[in-house]
Amino acid sequence: MAQKSKDKSTYTSIVGLGILVTLMWISDRILYPFGGWPMLRIINYILMIAAVVLIIQKFIKLTKQANK
């Protein structure tokens, strides 16, 4: 039972991070349409890449747990 709730929280965090990355990408397109504020864009991209890496790590961890 504890494993199912742990898997559900992992799925929830993966979906939440995916939504966060999508919203960050949309805000990047809305706020910086003509390439303004380059330093803020760089920070935004770094945060988006970090979130994508975290999603991949969580997904790999989840698949390894499922294979056991």
Biopython code that builds the backbone (N, CA, C, O; Angstrom):
import numpy as np
from Bio.PDB.StructureBuilder import StructureBuilder

atoms = [
    (1, "MET", "N", (0.822, -1.199, 0.000)),
    (1, "MET", "CA", (0.000, 0.000, 0.000)),
    (1, "MET", "C", (0.864, 1.259, 0.000)),
    (1, "MET", "O", (0.564, 2.232, -0.693)),
    (2, "ALA", "N", (1.926, 1.227, 0.777)),
    (2, "ALA", "CA", (2.798, 2.403, 0.845)),
    (2, "ALA", "C", (3.481, 2.654, -0.493)),
    (2, "ALA", "O", (3.731, 3.801, -0.866)),
    (3, "GLN", "N", (3.786, 1.560, -1.222)),
    (3, "GLN", "CA", (4.448, 1.703, -2.514)),
    (3, "GLN", "C", (3.525, 2.393, -3.520)),
    (3, "GLN", "O", (3.976, 3.222, -4.311)),
    (4, "LYS", "N", (2.229, 2.052, -3.490)),
    (4, "LYS", "CA", (1.290, 2.684, -4.420)),
    (4, "LYS", "C", (1.166, 4.182, -4.161)),
    (4, "LYS", "O", (1.118, 4.974, -5.103)),
    (5, "SER", "N", (1.114, 4.570, -2.898)),
    (5, "SER", "CA", (1.005, 6.000, -2.598)),
    (5, "SER", "C", (2.288, 6.731, -2.967)),
    (5, "SER", "O", (2.253, 7.892, -3.377)),
    (6, "LYS", "N", (3.429, 6.046, -2.820)),
    (6, "LYS", "CA", (4.701, 6.662, -3.211)),
    (6, "LYS", "C", (4.753, 6.842, -4.728)),
    (6, "LYS", "O", (5.197, 7.879, -5.222)),
    (7, "ASP", "N", (4.292, 5.814, -5.470)),
    (7, "ASP", "CA", (4.250, 5.923, -6.927)),
    (7, "ASP", "C", (3.297, 7.035, -7.363)),
    (7, "ASP", "O", (3.589, 7.779, -8.299)),
    (8, "LYS", "N", (2.156, 7.142, -6.680)),
    (8, "LYS", "CA", (1.182, 8.180, -7.029)),
    (8, "LYS", "C", (1.757, 9.569, -6.796)),
    (8, "LYS", "O", (1.530, 10.477, -7.596)),
    (9, "SER", "N", (2.503, 9.742, -5.700)),
    (9, "SER", "CA", (3.108, 11.050, -5.449)),
    (9, "SER", "C", (4.203, 11.346, -6.474)),
    (9, "SER", "O", (4.409, 12.501, -6.846)),
    (10, "THR", "N", (4.908, 10.303, -6.930)),
    (10, "THR", "CA", (5.923, 10.502, -7.962)),
    (10, "THR", "C", (5.262, 10.909, -9.277)),
    (10, "THR", "O", (5.725, 11.826, -9.954)),
    (11, "TYR", "N", (4.175, 10.221, -9.633)),
    (11, "TYR", "CA", (3.438, 10.607, -10.839)),
    (11, "TYR", "C", (2.939, 12.043, -10.735)),
    (11, "TYR", "O", (3.028, 12.809, -11.694)),
    (12, "THR", "N", (2.419, 12.401, -9.578)),
    (12, "THR", "CA", (1.905, 13.753, -9.370)),
    (12, "THR", "C", (3.012, 14.788, -9.517)),
    (12, "THR", "O", (2.803, 15.843, -10.116)),
    (13, "SER", "N", (4.184, 14.491, -8.974)),
    (13, "SER", "CA", (5.288, 15.449, -9.088)),
    (13, "SER", "C", (5.780, 15.551, -10.527)),
    (13, "SER", "O", (6.155, 16.634, -10.976)),
    (14, "ILE", "N", (5.782, 14.426, -11.261)),
    (14, "ILE", "CA", (6.189, 14.467, -12.668)),
    (14, "ILE", "C", (5.211, 15.322, -13.475)),
    (14, "ILE", "O", (5.626, 16.157, -14.279)),
    (15, "VAL", "N", (3.919, 15.110, -13.258)),
    (15, "VAL", "CA", (2.909, 15.892, -13.982)),
    (15, "VAL", "C", (3.002, 17.368, -13.594)),
    (15, "VAL", "O", (2.902, 18.243, -14.454)),
    (16, "GLY", "N", (3.193, 17.643, -12.309)),
    (16, "GLY", "CA", (3.315, 19.026, -11.851)),
    (16, "GLY", "C", (4.514, 19.724, -12.459)),
    (16, "GLY", "O", (4.423, 20.881, -12.872)),
    (17, "LEU", "N", (5.643, 19.025, -12.517)),
    (17, "LEU", "CA", (6.831, 19.620, -13.135)),
    (17, "LEU", "C", (6.623, 19.829, -14.635)),
    (17, "LEU", "O", (7.094, 20.818, -15.195)),
    (18, "GLY", "N", (5.927, 18.908, -15.277)),
    (18, "GLY", "CA", (5.625, 19.072, -16.699)),
    (18, "GLY", "C", (4.767, 20.294, -16.957)),
    (18, "GLY", "O", (5.000, 21.038, -17.911)),
    (19, "ILE", "N", (3.770, 20.500, -16.103)),
    (19, "ILE", "CA", (2.924, 21.687, -16.224)),
    (19, "ILE", "C", (3.743, 22.949, -15.977)),
    (19, "ILE", "O", (3.567, 23.952, -16.668)),
    (20, "LEU", "N", (4.639, 22.899, -14.991)),
    (20, "LEU", "CA", (5.491, 24.051, -14.695)),
    (20, "LEU", "C", (6.373, 24.415, -15.884)),
    (20, "LEU", "O", (6.494, 25.590, -16.231)),
    (21, "VAL", "N", (6.991, 23.410, -16.511)),
    (21, "VAL", "CA", (7.846, 23.673, -17.670)),
    (21, "VAL", "C", (7.019, 24.261, -18.812)),
    (21, "VAL", "O", (7.464, 25.186, -19.493)),
    (22, "THR", "N", (5.820, 23.726, -19.020)),
    (22, "THR", "CA", (4.951, 24.253, -20.077)),
    (22, "THR", "C", (4.583, 25.710, -19.820)),
    (22, "THR", "O", (4.621, 26.531, -20.736)),
    (23, "LEU", "N", (4.231, 26.030, -18.588)),
    (23, "LEU", "CA", (3.893, 27.417, -18.255)),
    (23, "LEU", "C", (5.098, 28.338, -18.388)),
    (23, "LEU", "O", (4.959, 29.485, -18.813)),
    (24, "MET", "N", (6.284, 27.842, -18.024)),
    (24, "MET", "CA", (7.494, 28.654, -18.177)),
    (24, "MET", "C", (7.772, 28.925, -19.653)),
    (24, "MET", "O", (8.177, 30.028, -20.020)),
    (25, "TRP", "N", (7.554, 27.908, -20.506)),
    (25, "TRP", "CA", (7.785, 28.082, -21.936)),
    (25, "TRP", "C", (6.794, 29.084, -22.515)),
    (25, "TRP", "O", (7.169, 29.944, -23.311)),
    (26, "ILE", "N", (5.520, 28.971, -22.113)),
    (26, "ILE", "CA", (4.502, 29.910, -22.592)),
    (26, "ILE", "C", (4.822, 31.329, -22.133)),
    (26, "ILE", "O", (4.721, 32.276, -22.913)),
    (27, "SER", "N", (5.209, 31.474, -20.867)),
    (27, "SER", "CA", (5.535, 32.818, -20.372)),
    (27, "SER", "C", (6.757, 33.380, -21.081)),
    (27, "SER", "O", (6.851, 34.589, -21.289)),
    (28, "ASP", "N", (7.691, 32.515, -21.453)),
    (28, "ASP", "CA", (8.860, 32.978, -22.203)),
    (28, "ASP", "C", (8.432, 33.543, -23.548)),
    (28, "ASP", "O", (8.939, 34.578, -23.981)),
    (29, "ARG", "N", (7.509, 32.872, -24.202)),
    (29, "ARG", "CA", (7.035, 33.343, -25.509)),
    (29, "ARG", "C", (6.222, 34.633, -25.382)),
    (29, "ARG", "O", (6.262, 35.480, -26.274)),
    (30, "ILE", "N", (5.493, 34.783, -24.291)),
    (30, "ILE", "CA", (4.658, 35.975, -24.115)),
    (30, "ILE", "C", (5.494, 37.169, -23.654)),
    (30, "ILE", "O", (5.351, 38.269, -24.188)),
    (31, "LEU", "N", (6.365, 36.958, -22.668)),
    (31, "LEU", "CA", (7.090, 38.073, -22.063)),
    (31, "LEU", "C", (8.266, 38.560, -22.893)),
    (31, "LEU", "O", (8.604, 39.743, -22.857)),
    (32, "TYR", "N", (8.896, 37.653, -23.645)),
    (32, "TYR", "CA", (10.103, 38.033, -24.381)),
    (32, "TYR", "C", (9.948, 37.723, -25.868)),
    (32, "TYR", "O", (10.743, 36.952, -26.406)),
    (33, "PRO", "N", (8.954, 38.294, -26.553)),
    (33, "PRO", "CA", (8.734, 37.910, -27.956)),
    (33, "PRO", "C", (9.808, 38.424, -28.904)),
    (33, "PRO", "O", (10.026, 37.830, -29.960)),
    (34, "PHE", "N", (10.478, 39.506, -28.556)),
    (34, "PHE", "CA", (11.447, 40.091, -29.472)),
    (34, "PHE", "C", (12.870, 40.007, -28.947)),
    (34, "PHE", "O", (13.735, 40.761, -29.391)),
    (35, "GLY", "N", (13.127, 39.101, -28.010)),
    (35, "GLY", "CA", (14.481, 38.889, -27.519)),
    (35, "GLY", "C", (14.926, 39.867, -26.459)),
    (35, "GLY", "O", (16.127, 40.001, -26.226)),
    (36, "GLY", "N", (14.008, 40.555, -25.806)),
    (36, "GLY", "CA", (14.380, 41.480, -24.740)),
    (36, "GLY", "C", (14.739, 40.742, -23.458)),
    (36, "GLY", "O", (14.441, 39.557, -23.309)),
    (37, "TRP", "N", (15.371, 41.439, -22.550)),
    (37, "TRP", "CA", (15.776, 40.903, -21.246)),
    (37, "TRP", "C", (16.548, 39.586, -21.379)),
    (37, "TRP", "O", (16.073, 38.549, -20.915)),
    (38, "PRO", "N", (17.719, 39.611, -22.000)),
    (38, "PRO", "CA", (18.433, 38.353, -22.253)),
    (38, "PRO", "C", (18.853, 37.611, -20.978)),
    (38, "PRO", "O", (18.871, 36.381, -20.973)),
    (39, "MET", "N", (19.190, 38.324, -19.903)),
    (39, "MET", "CA", (19.619, 37.639, -18.688)),
    (39, "MET", "C", (18.459, 36.880, -18.042)),
    (39, "MET", "O", (18.642, 35.766, -17.550)),
    (40, "LEU", "N", (17.268, 37.480, -18.043)),
    (40, "LEU", "CA", (16.098, 36.785, -17.503)),
    (40, "LEU", "C", (15.729, 35.570, -18.348)),
    (40, "LEU", "O", (15.294, 34.547, -17.819)),
    (41, "ARG", "N", (15.906, 35.689, -19.660)),
    (41, "ARG", "CA", (15.638, 34.540, -20.534)),
    (41, "ARG", "C", (16.612, 33.413, -20.255)),
    (41, "ARG", "O", (16.216, 32.248, -20.235)),
    (42, "ILE", "N", (17.878, 33.738, -20.039)),
    (42, "ILE", "CA", (18.878, 32.709, -19.742)),
    (42, "ILE", "C", (18.530, 32.003, -18.442)),
    (42, "ILE", "O", (18.603, 30.777, -18.362)),
    (43, "ILE", "N", (18.152, 32.766, -17.424)),
    (43, "ILE", "CA", (17.764, 32.168, -16.140)),
    (43, "ILE", "C", (16.533, 31.286, -16.324)),
    (43, "ILE", "O", (16.465, 30.192, -15.765)),
    (44, "ASN", "N", (15.567, 31.752, -17.099)),
    (44, "ASN", "CA", (14.360, 30.970, -17.362)),
    (44, "ASN", "C", (14.712, 29.657, -18.056)),
    (44, "ASN", "O", (14.183, 28.607, -17.693)),
    (45, "TYR", "N", (15.598, 29.704, -19.047)),
    (45, "TYR", "CA", (15.992, 28.489, -19.750)),
    (45, "TYR", "C", (16.740, 27.530, -18.838)),
    (45, "TYR", "O", (16.538, 26.318, -18.919)),
    (46, "ILE", "N", (17.601, 28.053, -17.973)),
    (46, "ILE", "CA", (18.326, 27.194, -17.032)),
    (46, "ILE", "C", (17.348, 26.491, -16.101)),
    (46, "ILE", "O", (17.488, 25.297, -15.838)),
    (47, "LEU", "N", (16.356, 27.227, -15.600)),
    (47, "LEU", "CA", (15.354, 26.616, -14.724)),
    (47, "LEU", "C", (14.511, 25.585, -15.468)),
    (47, "LEU", "O", (14.158, 24.551, -14.901)),
    (48, "MET", "N", (14.186, 25.852, -16.726)),
    (48, "MET", "CA", (13.416, 24.879, -17.505)),
    (48, "MET", "C", (14.227, 23.615, -17.751)),
    (48, "MET", "O", (13.690, 22.511, -17.659)),
    (49, "ILE", "N", (15.506, 23.759, -18.062)),
    (49, "ILE", "CA", (16.360, 22.590, -18.281)),
    (49, "ILE", "C", (16.495, 21.786, -16.993)),
    (49, "ILE", "O", (16.459, 20.556, -17.021)),
    (50, "ALA", "N", (16.651, 22.478, -15.864)),
    (50, "ALA", "CA", (16.749, 21.777, -14.580)),
    (50, "ALA", "C", (15.466, 21.009, -14.277)),
    (50, "ALA", "O", (15.522, 19.889, -13.769)),
    (51, "ALA", "N", (14.318, 21.598, -14.580)),
    (51, "ALA", "CA", (13.047, 20.909, -14.339)),
    (51, "ALA", "C", (12.893, 19.694, -15.247)),
    (51, "ALA", "O", (12.388, 18.660, -14.810)),
    (52, "VAL", "N", (13.317, 19.799, -16.494)),
    (52, "VAL", "CA", (13.244, 18.660, -17.414)),
    (52, "VAL", "C", (14.166, 17.543, -16.947)),
    (52, "VAL", "O", (13.787, 16.372, -16.996)),
    (53, "VAL", "N", (15.364, 17.884, -16.497)),
    (53, "VAL", "CA", (16.288, 16.871, -15.972)),
    (53, "VAL", "C", (15.686, 16.190, -14.751)),
    (53, "VAL", "O", (15.810, 14.975, -14.597)),
    (54, "LEU", "N", (15.041, 16.951, -13.888)),
    (54, "LEU", "CA", (14.393, 16.380, -12.707)),
    (54, "LEU", "C", (13.256, 15.439, -13.102)),
    (54, "LEU", "O", (13.081, 14.389, -12.484)),
    (55, "ILE", "N", (12.486, 15.802, -14.119)),
    (55, "ILE", "CA", (11.425, 14.920, -14.612)),
    (55, "ILE", "C", (12.017, 13.609, -15.111)),
    (55, "ILE", "O", (11.502, 12.535, -14.801)),
    (56, "ILE", "N", (13.092, 13.693, -15.878)),
    (56, "ILE", "CA", (13.727, 12.488, -16.412)),
    (56, "ILE", "C", (14.256, 11.614, -15.287)),
    (56, "ILE", "O", (14.093, 10.395, -15.325)),
    (57, "GLN", "N", (14.889, 12.221, -14.282)),
    (57, "GLN", "CA", (15.402, 11.453, -13.148)),
    (57, "GLN", "C", (14.281, 10.746, -12.401)),
    (57, "GLN", "O", (14.417, 9.576, -12.043)),
    (58, "LYS", "N", (13.180, 11.440, -12.163)),
    (58, "LYS", "CA", (12.050, 10.830, -11.459)),
    (58, "LYS", "C", (11.444, 9.698, -12.282)),
    (58, "LYS", "O", (11.060, 8.667, -11.730)),
    (59, "PHE", "N", (11.357, 9.882, -13.591)),
    (59, "PHE", "CA", (10.801, 8.845, -14.444)),
    (59, "PHE", "C", (11.694, 7.609, -14.460)),
    (59, "PHE", "O", (11.194, 6.485, -14.414)),
    (60, "ILE", "N", (13.010, 7.805, -14.525)),
    (60, "ILE", "CA", (13.944, 6.677, -14.495)),
    (60, "ILE", "C", (13.846, 5.946, -13.164)),
    (60, "ILE", "O", (13.839, 4.715, -13.127)),
    (61, "LYS", "N", (13.772, 6.697, -12.073)),
    (61, "LYS", "CA", (13.639, 6.091, -10.751)),
    (61, "LYS", "C", (12.353, 5.278, -10.656)),
    (61, "LYS", "O", (12.344, 4.187, -10.085)),
    (62, "LEU", "N", (11.276, 5.807, -11.213)),
    (62, "LEU", "CA", (9.991, 5.121, -11.174)),
    (62, "LEU", "C", (10.035, 3.834, -11.991)),
    (62, "LEU", "O", (9.496, 2.815, -11.560)),
    (63, "THR", "N", (10.668, 3.863, -13.161)),
    (63, "THR", "CA", (10.743, 2.655, -13.981)),
    (63, "THR", "C", (11.656, 1.613, -13.349)),
    (63, "THR", "O", (11.397, 0.416, -13.474)),
    (64, "LYS", "N", (12.709, 2.041, -12.679)),
    (64, "LYS", "CA", (13.575, 1.080, -11.986)),
    (64, "LYS", "C", (12.832, 0.404, -10.846)),
    (64, "LYS", "O", (13.003, -0.793, -10.616)),
    (65, "GLN", "N", (12.003, 1.167, -10.124)),
    (65, "GLN", "CA", (11.220, 0.581, -9.038)),
    (65, "GLN", "C", (10.182, -0.391, -9.579)),
    (65, "GLN", "O", (9.878, -1.392, -8.931)),
    (66, "ALA", "N", (9.640, -0.115, -10.746)),
    (66, "ALA", "CA", (8.627, -0.995, -11.331)),
    (66, "ALA", "C", (9.240, -2.306, -11.809)),
    (66, "ALA", "O", (8.566, -3.336, -11.828)),
    (67, "ASN", "N", (10.513, -2.275, -12.193)),
    (67, "ASN", "CA", (11.174, -3.483, -12.679)),
    (67, "ASN", "C", (11.577, -4.426, -11.560)),
    (67, "ASN", "O", (11.857, -5.598, -11.814)),
    (68, "LYS", "N", (11.613, -3.937, -10.327)),
    (68, "LYS", "CA", (12.024, -4.792, -9.208)),
    (68, "LYS", "C", (10.933, -5.731, -8.800)),
    (68, "LYS", "O", (11.113, -6.521, -7.873)),
]
sb = StructureBuilder()
sb.init_structure("model")
sb.init_model(0)
sb.init_chain("A")
sb.init_seg("    ")
for serial, (resi, resn, name, xyz) in enumerate(atoms, 1):
    if name == "N":
        sb.init_residue(resn, " ", resi, " ")
    sb.init_atom(name, np.array(xyz, "f"), 0.0, 1.0, " ", f" {name:<3s}", serial, name[0])
structure = sb.get_structure()
